[in-house]
């Protein structure tokens, strides 16, 4: 989904999930996907170095 954008910006993506991250998220599926897609897309778009590390925390 983001491979062309990564190649164009010379960015490598790495997925690193915390062990205590919830395995299940309740909500509107399309909205949750849109939020994560926007986070990833923006982190690639506005990265000026080779790596991007978006950090998120959920307070439950």
C-alpha positions as CSV (number, residue, x, y, z in Angstrom):
1,X,0.0,0.0,0.0
2,X,2.8,2.4,0.8
3,X,5.7,0.8,-1.1
4,X,5.7,3.3,-4.0
5,X,5.6,6.2,-1.5
6,X,8.5,4.8,0.4
7,X,10.6,4.3,-2.7
8,X,9.9,7.8,-3.9
9,X,10.9,9.3,-0.6
10,X,13.8,6.8,0.0
11,X,12.3,5.8,3.3
12,X,12.4,2.3,4.9
13,X,9.4,1.3,7.0
14,X,9.7,-0.9,10.1
15,X,6.7,-2.1,12.1
16,X,7.6,-2.5,15.8
17,X,4.6,-3.2,18.1
18,X,4.8,-3.0,21.8
19,X,4.1,-6.2,23.8
20,X,1.3,-4.5,25.8
21,X,-0.4,-3.1,22.7
22,X,-4.1,-4.2,22.5
23,X,-4.6,-7.1,20.1
24,X,-8.2,-6.0,19.4
25,X,-9.5,-2.5,18.7
26,X,-13.2,-1.8,18.7
27,X,-14.7,0.7,16.4
28,X,-15.7,1.5,12.8
29,X,-13.3,-0.7,10.7
30,X,-13.1,1.8,7.9
31,X,-12.3,4.7,10.2
32,X,-9.6,2.8,12.2
33,X,-7.9,1.8,8.9
34,X,-8.1,5.4,7.7
35,X,-6.5,6.7,10.9
36,X,-3.6,4.3,10.7
37,X,-3.2,4.9,6.9
38,X,-3.0,8.6,7.5
39,X,-0.5,8.2,10.3
40,X,1.8,6.1,8.1
41,X,1.3,8.2,5.0
42,X,2.1,11.4,6.9
43,X,5.2,9.9,8.6
44,X,6.6,8.9,5.2
45,X,5.6,12.2,3.5
46,X,7.2,14.4,6.2
47,X,10.3,12.4,6.9
48,X,13.6,14.0,5.8
49,X,15.9,11.1,6.8
50,X,15.9,7.4,5.9
51,X,13.9,6.1,8.8
52,X,10.6,7.2,10.3
53,X,9.4,6.1,13.7
54,X,5.8,7.2,14.4
55,X,5.2,6.6,18.1
56,X,1.7,6.1,19.4
57,X,0.3,5.4,22.9
58,X,-3.2,4.3,23.7
59,X,-4.7,5.1,27.1
60,X,-7.5,2.6,27.8
